[in-house]
Amino acid sequence: MSTTITFDDFSKIDLRIGTIIEVSDFEEAHKPAYKITIDFGSLGLKQSSAQITSVYSKEDLLRKQIIANVNFSNKMIANYVSECLVLGALEASKVVLLSPEETVPNGTPVR
């Protein structure tokens, strides 16, 4: 059961469209993951990690547009700083990334 939030709570979340421009293996992570760099247009580049190696190859991710929370606190994962949270749907034990149906400019807000 989820917790009810107010519209003011939701409005604090900054969801944006970004394009993955770099993907590498995250060998220091405890569970298999990638290090990814995402272009958010005028917001600049941000890095994140994602445990999606069983679903996506590095080639699948390169140039893929995704949705991410860009005002999430930085999180240290092993020796890597994750600067945003990439969104995905959890289906059984795999994560399916959320992405726009059509290409939109990087940095576009999601409402």
Sequence and secondary structure as in RCSB ss.txt:
>XXXX:A:sequence
MSTTITFDDFSKIDLRIGTIIEVSDFEEAHKPAYKITIDFGSLGLKQSSAQITSVYSKEDLLRKQIIANVNFSNK
MIANYVSECLVLGALEASKVVLLSPEETVPNGTPVR
>XXXX:A:secstr
      HHHHHT  EEEEEEEEEEE TTSSS  EEEEEE GGG EEEEEE  TTT  HHHHTT EEEEESSS  E
EETTEEE SEE EEEETTEEEE   SS   TT B  
